[in-house]
Amino acid sequence: MRTVKKAKLLRLHFGESDRYNGKPLYEAIVHRCKELKIAGATVFRGLEGYGETAEIHRHHLIKKDQPVVVTIVDTPENLGRLIPELEEMMDTGMIATSDVEYMRIEKPPAQGSAAATL
């Protein structure tokens, strides 16, 4: 069965070396999303990129500062609670929002499969 709903997509852009309370920022954001019961968050590491400062972010032998993108999809209300906390956690970076539709795909377990007997 497929369910289609309207939602918001957040994309957070910052550097891999960014930290919050001694932890990598991306890790702190994912944990905070889980605490707030946000539908989901995924972290992507980029190969190279730059932003407003035009400083190139990439892997170096001495320092890791590849670009990081965290994507989060949830209701506008839930993301409205999250955004002020993200602003507090981030020293620099960008938050982009988009209106999206999401599809939740759930198939019933196949007859006779191990999942069907659990």
N, C-alpha and C positions, 0 to 999 in steps of 0.2 A: 504494500500500500504506500502511496505517496501523498504527503501533505505539503502544501505550498502556503507560506505565510510571509508577511512583510516584516522586515527587520532593518537594523542598522549595522553597517560594517565600519569598524574602526581599524585604521592602520597606523601604528606607532612606528616612527622612524628615528633611530638613534644609533650610537656607536656601541660596539661590543664592550669597550672598556668602561662604559657608564655604569655607575654603581648606586645602590641605595641601601643605607644602613649596613655597609660592608659586604653586601651580596651583589652579584651581577644584577643590573636593573631588569633585564628580561626575566630572570628567575623570580625576583620580587614581584613583578607585575603578574606573572602567571599564578603565583601563590595568592596574591590579593584577589585576583579574579575568582579563584576557587573559593576563598573565604566569603566573598560576596555572592556566591552561587550564580556567577555569570555562566551563560550556556557553554562557552568554550573559548580557548585562546591557544594559538599556535605561534611558535617562534621560528623565524627563518633567518639564516645567516647569508648575507650577500657576499659576492666575491670582491666587489669594488663599488664605490659610489661616492657622491659628494652632495652637499646640501647648500644651505644659504651662505656659509662661510667660504665655499669653493675649495675647502680642504679635502683632499682625496683620502678616503677611508679604505684601507685594505690590510691584508696580512703582511706583517713585517717580521723579520727574524727576532728582533728585540721586543717588539710590542704588538699585541693583538688589538686591532681596532677596525675589524671588518664591520660593514654596515649591518644592522639588525632591523628586521621588521617583525612586529608582533601584530597578528590579525585577530580580531575579536568580533564575533557576531552575536547579537542578542537584541532584545526589544529596546526601543528608544528610551523607555523608562529605566530599565536596568543600566543602560550605558550612561544615562543622565546621572545616575548615582556614582558611576565609576569615574567619569571624566575628571571631576574635581580632585579625586584622589590621585589620578595619573599626573595631573598638572603639578601636584605637590611632590610627587616622586621624581619627576624628570627635571634635570637642570637645563638641558638643551634638547632639541629634537623637534619633531613635528607630529601632530595628530591630524589625520585626515579622516573624514566621515563620508559615508555614502549610504543612500537608500538602496536596499537590496531586497530580493525575494529569496527565501531559502526553502529548500526541499528536504524534508526528513524522509529517508527511504528506510522502510522496515519490511523485510520479507519474512513470512512465517517459516519456521524451521521445516526442512524437508522431512517427509514421513520416513521413519525408520532411522534417522540420523541420530548421532550421539546427543546433539543439542536438543532434539525433540524429547529425549527421555530424561533430561535433567529437571 
